[in-house]
Amino acid sequence: MIAKESRIMTVMLSLCVCLLWQITGVGNSNSIESDEIDKLLDLARDEDALNALLKAKTIRCFLGRGCTADWVTGDPNLSIGQWRKKTEDRIMIFDSIDLKKGTARFVGGLGSVDVQVAVTPEGMTFFETTDSGNLMITTVFASYKKGTKDHIFVHSRHASFFGSPLPSQYHGLCKTFE
């Protein structure tokens, strides 16, 4: 059942990405062609921030505060706090970013995994479907924190453990590297 749910989530995600690209008039897949970059930049609210994302081969993010919803009792029990206590456990890295192929590699506390990547005028989004069928989505926005060159990002975990939903969403800042 988990494999079937995972395939359904992947298909739904692909449909959403394709629809978004059709709405913006950019591309017809997760990959991006060089002539489409100009279209993205024309639609971007912050051209400098989007351009930095488009040039990035590595993005290093630091997770800050967020929220988890525990559904064990049948109703959501919300917890607001930091993602993990140790500073080194709050770092997420996306490297080997290849927009033409729509791929990247995620490096975190538990190792590394290949992920999908899509770009819109609003930013760059990374998608991972875990072996257990959970969906992890990270969007690095084409927006800087006021007064900095740090990109704002959100990391959403659409997870279920032992049959009980345990979704979470955390926010933070990222730096890009060419």
Secondary structure by P-SEA (a helix, b strand, c coil): caaaaaaaaaaaaaaaaaaaaaaacccccccccccaaaaaaaacccaaaaaaaaaccbbbbbbccbbbbbccccccccccccccccccccbbbbccccccccbbbbbcccbbbbbbbbbcccbbbbbbbcccbbbbbbbbccccccccccccbbbbbbcccccccccccccbbbbbcc
